[in-house]
Structures are given as structure tokens and as C-alpha cells.
Amino acid sequence: MSNADRSRLAALFAGTADQARYPLDVLDGQAATLLEVPTGKQLVSAQSALQGGVHLSEGESAERAASVAFCAVAAELASVGALPAWGTVSLVVPRDSGDWVQRFGARLVSLAEAVQLQLIAGPVQRGALSIHLQLHGVAERGRVMRPTGAAVGDIIYVSGELGGVAHCTDRLRRNETLDAHCLRRWRAPVPRIGLGNYLSGVASSCVNVSSGLNQAVAGLTRLSGLGASIKLDALPLPDAVAELGVAGLDLALYGDGDCELCFTAPPTAAVASSLAQIPPIMGRVTAIGTVDPEPGVRGISARAQVVQLPTRGWRHFTGTTDIVL
């Protein structure tokens, strides 16, 4: 273990306690930390393990590695409506990575402070790059969103835009120059923390879309014993993705990296009113389809042609989409 690197992280993370939503007690000289859940709340925990050469490219910048790791876990908290409270970070890094660790920690601090989360430094060891991040959040008791709960006739919504991150990754593999908007989305995906908390009183079910929209919809409806019809021309796409035509739809349906939310909600006037009042800072939501009694996910084209969409998800090891369900 590198005590020096861990000490650097601890020093960087110390300031996050000053504006944390729920400051915690870090025991001096101990590896343990005391967590106290406020009355009427439930503790929600999510974690991820990212590896260099698998989830992160070889030579990945410290800043993007921090953003991707944080977004992957924060999106899980957002999908249940939880607000981040605390996070623990452990690293395995190659030798002579002191500057990388410093920049990684600095980016994490900026992300944590934006959502009032306190960070705790875990062990830093030597080896092939590996990032272990665990976030704890709190949610109102009885208002936690789940991937189950969809009902026939519910409308399916998605936040933000789809396919942009996968498109950027594909272009970078081909050594193409990225425009500023595309590069910004690729470098710093944004989890929908505020939106998830807002939806906790509206949505009947919710999941995050980090492994592709089709897999998210398939999993969400399958857990309720139902299916879905998706209006392909309703998918919210960045201009650069929309210009690709069918290839752009494939990126939106099966590409990874979009830290968006997919949720269902009843087709009522009350729900429509609540969604219309979402603050712009939380991002837009788009109705993209309906929940059906027939299992499976169907795509409906602008000409009303129905296509059975294969259930695929992104495979980090191969960089392709394969059957996973």
C-alpha cells in the first residue's frame, strides 16, 4: 500500500466534509468510518470497479477516469431517487503515478462538492490500473424507486440525449477530431442526481441507462413481466448522432456511457403536470414509448413498421454488443 498516495487523497478529500449534506465521523487512525442515517431515511449503497484496458482506455487521463467512475455509481443512486451522502475510494495504480492520483483526487473532489458528498480515502496499492468507488446515499423511506413496478399503459421516458458518449468513443478509436460538445460529454458525463430525487414521487419504475437504452428498457419491463414498444423517431439524439441515420439509432439503443435515466409513469394528468414542472437545470425528459402486455421490446419506425429489437448490451471486453439476456 502507498501510504503517501493515500495521505494525498485524504488531504484532498478533507475539504469535502465542510459542505457535505450529511457530515460523518472519520475515526483517526482507523480504517472504519461511522455512518449515521437520518431519521425517516434509508441508506442506499452502490459501487463499481473499473479496470484499465477494459472499462477505461490504456493511458486514460486521471480526470476522465474520475468522471466515468463517479458517474457510473452516481447514476445508480439517481435511479432509486437517493441523494449522495458519502463515498469511499480505493485505487490500484502503476508505479510512479503520484501526479495521476493527485489529479484523479482533485477531479473527484470537484464532483463530490457539486452534490454535497463527503469522500473518504481508502487504500492505494501498486499494480494494473483499477478504480473501486462506493457511494452511499439517503432516500426518503417509502419513496425509493425500483426497477419493478411498471404497468401496462405506462409511458416510458428517458432523460437527456442518447448515443453521444458511444459516438465519441467510436470516433476516438478512429483517431477522428471531436467537436467541443461531443468531447465535453465524453470527458465529463453528468449523473441525473437531482432529477432522480424529483422523480421518486412520480415514476412507477426506474433504471439507469449506462449500458444502453435497449438493455435498460428490456430489464425494466421484464422484471414486471411485461414488454415495451419504443418509437424510434422519438429517441432524443444529439445532432451528430441523428445525422448517422440507422447507425445513430444503433448507438442510441446499444451504446454505453450515457448516464441517463429511463423510467415509466402512469399516463395521468397529474404525472404530465409534474414532468412539465421539472426545473431546466435537471435536464429534459422525453416520452419514447409505452409498456405493453406482450414480452420483449419492439421498435416502431416513423412509418409505423414494427421491428423486434434484439436484447443486447455493451460488452466492455470486446467493444461490441452481444446477446446478454
C-alpha positions in Angstrom: 0.0 0.0 0.0 1.2 3.5 -0.8 0.7 5.5 2.4 1.9 8.6 0.7 -0.7 8.4 -2.0 -3.4 7.6 0.5 -2.4 10.6 2.5 -2.5 12.8 -0.5 -6.1 11.6 -1.2 -7.1 12.1 2.4 -5.8 15.7 2.4 -7.7 16.4 -0.9 -10.9 14.8 0.5 -10.8 16.6 3.9 -12.4 19.7 2.5 -15.5 17.8 1.2 -16.7 17.5 4.8 -17.2 21.2 5.1 -20.2 21.3 2.7 -21.3 17.6 2.9 -25.1 17.1 3.1 -24.6 14.6 6.0 -21.1 15.0 7.5 -19.7 11.8 9.0 -17.2 10.9 11.7 -13.9 9.6 10.2 -12.1 7.7 13.0 -8.5 8.9 13.4 -6.0 6.1 12.8 -8.8 3.6 11.9 -10.0 2.1 8.6 -13.6 2.3 9.9 -16.0 5.2 9.5 -19.2 5.9 11.4 -22.3 6.4 9.3 -25.4 7.8 10.8 -28.6 7.6 8.8 -31.1 10.5 9.5 -34.5 9.6 10.9 -37.0 8.7 8.2 -34.3 7.9 5.6 -33.0 4.7 4.1 -29.4 4.1 3.3 -28.7 3.3 -0.4 -25.3 1.9 -1.5 -23.8 1.4 -5.0 -20.3 0.5 -6.1 -18.3 0.0 -9.2 -14.9 -1.5 -10.1 -13.3 -0.1 -13.3 -10.2 -1.6 -14.9 -7.7 0.0 -17.3 -7.9 -1.6 -20.7 -11.4 -2.8 -20.0 -13.7 0.0 -18.9 -11.0 2.7 -19.3 -8.7 3.0 -22.3 -5.0 2.5 -21.9 -3.4 5.8 -20.8 -6.7 7.2 -19.6 -6.5 10.7 -18.2 -7.0 10.9 -14.5 -9.7 13.5 -14.9 -11.9 11.3 -17.3 -11.2 8.2 -15.2 -12.6 10.0 -12.1 -15.6 11.4 -14.1 -16.5 7.9 -15.5 -16.1 6.1 -12.2 -18.2 8.7 -10.4 -21.0 8.9 -13.0 -21.3 5.1 -13.2 -22.0 4.8 -9.4 -23.9 8.1 -9.0 -26.3 7.0 -11.8 -27.3 4.0 -9.7 -28.1 6.3 -6.8 -30.1 8.6 -9.1 -32.1 5.6 -10.4 -33.6 5.0 -6.9 -34.1 8.6 -6.1 -31.3 8.8 -3.5 -29.2 11.9 -2.7 -25.4 11.2 -2.3 -24.0 11.4 1.2 -20.7 9.7 1.4 -18.2 7.9 -0.8 -15.1 5.7 -0.4 -12.3 5.4 -2.9 -9.7 2.7 -3.3 -7.1 2.6 -6.1 -4.6 0.2 -7.7 -2.2 2.3 -9.8 1.0 1.7 -11.7 4.3 2.8 -10.1 5.2 6.5 -10.4 1.5 7.5 -10.6 1.7 10.2 -7.9 0.7 13.0 -10.2 -2.1 10.9 -11.7 -3.5 10.1 -8.2 -3.4 13.8 -7.4 -5.3 14.8 -10.5 -7.8 12.0 -10.1 -8.5 13.0 -6.5 -8.9 16.7 -7.4 -11.5 15.8 -10.1 -13.4 13.6 -7.6 -13.4 16.4 -5.1 -15.0 18.8 -7.6 -17.7 16.2 -8.5 -18.3 15.4 -4.8 -18.7 19.1 -3.8 -21.2 19.6 -6.6 -23.6 17.1 -5.0 -22.6 17.8 -1.3 -20.9 14.4 -0.8 -18.1 13.6 1.6 -15.2 11.5 0.3 -13.1 9.1 2.3 -9.7 7.8 1.1 -9.2 4.1 1.0 -6.1 2.1 0.3 -3.9 2.9 -2.7 -1.9 -0.1 -4.0 0.5 -0.8 -6.9 -0.5 -2.8 -10.0 -2.6 -2.6 -13.1 -5.0 0.4 -13.0 -8.2 -0.4 -11.1 -10.6 2.0 -9.5 -13.0 1.0 -6.8 -15.6 3.5 -5.8 -18.5 3.1 -3.4 -21.2 5.7 -2.9 -23.7 5.8 -0.1 -26.9 7.9 -0.4 -30.0 8.5 1.5 -33.6 8.3 0.3 -36.9 9.1 1.8 -38.3 6.0 3.4 -41.1 4.6 1.3 -40.1 6.7 -1.8 -37.3 4.6 -3.2 -37.7 3.9 -6.9 -37.2 0.3 -8.1 -36.8 -1.3 -11.5 -40.1 -3.2 -10.9 -43.5 -1.5 -10.8 -44.2 -0.8 -14.4 -47.8 -1.4 -15.5 -49.4 -1.9 -18.9 -50.2 1.5 -20.4 -47.4 3.3 -18.5 -45.4 5.8 -20.6 -41.7 5.2 -21.0 -39.4 8.2 -20.6 -35.7 8.9 -20.9 -33.7 11.8 -19.7 -31.2 13.8 -21.7 -29.8 12.6 -25.0 -28.7 9.1 -26.1 -25.7 7.8 -28.1 -23.4 10.8 -27.7 -20.8 9.2 -25.5 -20.7 6.0 -27.6 -20.4 8.1 -30.7 -17.4 10.0 -29.2 -15.7 6.7 -28.2 -16.2 5.3 -31.7 -14.7 8.4 -33.3 -11.7 8.4 -30.9 -11.0 4.8 -31.8 -10.7 6.0 -35.4 -8.5 8.9 -34.4 -11.0 11.5 -35.5 -11.2 15.0 -34.1 -14.1 15.6 -31.8 -16.2 18.8 -31.7 -16.3 20.7 -28.3 -19.8 19.5 -27.4 -19.0 15.8 -28.1 -15.7 16.0 -26.3 -17.3 17.6 -23.2 -19.9 14.8 -22.9 -17.3 12.2 -23.4 -14.9 13.6 -20.8 -17.5 14.5 -18.1 -20.8 12.6 -18.2 -23.3 14.0 -15.8 -25.4 11.8 -13.5 -29.0 12.9 -13.0 -29.0 13.1 -9.2 -31.5 16.0 -8.9 -33.8 14.5 -11.5 -33.8 11.1 -9.8 -34.7 12.6 -6.5 -37.5 14.6 -8.2 -38.9 11.5 -9.9 -39.1 9.5 -6.7 -42.7 10.7 -6.2 -43.7 10.3 -9.9 -42.1 7.3 -11.6 -43.6 3.8 -11.3 -40.2 2.2 -12.1 -36.7 3.5 -13.0 -33.3 2.3 -14.1 -30.1 4.0 -15.3 -29.1 3.8 -19.0 -25.3 3.4 -18.6 -25.2 0.1 -20.5 -27.6 1.1 -23.3 -31.2 2.1 -23.6 -32.4 -1.2 -25.1 -31.0 -3.2 -22.2 -32.4 -0.8 -19.7 -35.9 -1.0 -21.2 -35.7 -4.8 -21.6 -34.7 -5.3 -18.0 -37.2 -2.8 -16.6 -40.2 -4.4 -18.4 -39.0 -8.0 -18.0 -38.9 -7.6 -14.2 -42.5 -6.6 -14.3 -43.4 -9.5 -16.6 -44.2 -7.1 -19.5 -42.8 -5.7 -22.7 -42.4 -2.4 -24.5 -42.9 -0.5 -27.7 -40.3 2.2 -28.5 -40.9 5.0 -31.0 -37.6 5.1 -32.8 -38.2 8.6 -34.2 -38.9 9.9 -30.7 -35.4 9.0 -29.3 -33.6 12.2 -28.2 -30.3 12.2 -30.2 -27.5 14.8 -30.4 -27.3 16.2 -33.9 -24.1 14.3 -34.7 -25.8 11.0 -33.8 -29.0 11.8 -35.6 -27.1 12.5 -38.8 -25.8 8.9 -38.8 -29.3 7.5 -39.6 -29.7 3.8 -38.7 -26.1 3.7 -37.3 -27.1 6.5 -34.9 -30.2 4.6 -33.7 -27.9 1.6 -33.0 -25.6 3.9 -30.9 -28.6 5.2 -29.0 -30.1 1.8 -28.4 -27.0 -0.2 -27.6 -24.1 2.2 -26.9 -22.7 2.6 -23.4 -21.7 5.6 -21.3 -24.9 7.7 -21.2 -25.6 8.4 -17.5 -29.3 9.0 -18.2 -32.4 7.6 -16.5 -35.1 5.5 -18.1 -38.4 5.4 -16.2 -42.1 4.6 -16.5 -45.0 6.6 -15.2 -48.8 6.4 -15.5 -50.4 8.4 -18.3 -52.3 10.7 -16.0 -52.7 14.5 -16.0 -51.0 14.7 -12.6 -47.9 13.0 -13.9 -47.8 15.1 -17.0 -48.1 18.2 -14.9 -45.2 17.1 -12.6 -43.0 16.3 -15.5 -43.7 19.6 -17.1 -42.5 21.4 -14.0 -39.1 19.7 -13.9 -36.5 22.5 -13.4 -34.4 23.0 -16.6 -31.2 22.5 -14.6 -32.2 18.9 -14.0 -32.4 18.2 -17.8 -35.3 17.4 -20.1 -37.2 14.1 -20.2 -38.7 12.7 -23.4 -41.6 10.2 -23.8 -40.3 7.4 -26.1 -42.8 4.6 -25.8 -45.3 2.6 -23.8 -45.4 -0.5 -21.6 -47.2 -3.5 -23.3 -48.5 -6.8 -22.1 -46.5 -8.7 -24.7 -42.9 -9.5 -23.5 -40.0 -8.2 -25.5 -39.0 -4.8 -26.8 -40.3 -3.6 -30.2 -39.2 -0.7 -32.2 -41.8 1.3 -34.1 -40.5 3.3 -37.1 -41.8 6.6 -38.4 -43.8 4.6 -41.0 -45.4 2.5 -38.2 -43.3 -0.5 -39.1 -42.7 -2.8 -36.1 -39.3 -4.4 -35.6 -38.4 -6.8 -32.7 -35.3 -5.3 -31.1 -32.7 -7.9 -30.0 -31.8 -7.7 -26.4 -28.2 -6.8 -26.4 -25.9 -4.8 -24.1 -22.4 -3.4 -24.3 -19.5 -5.7 -23.8 -16.5 -3.8 -22.5 -14.1 -6.7 -23.2 -15.0 -6.8 -26.9 -16.2 -3.3 -27.6 -19.2 -4.8 -29.3 -22.9 -5.5 -28.5 -23.7 -9.2 -27.7 -26.7 -11.1 -26.5 -26.7 -10.8 -22.7 -30.3 -11.7 -21.7 
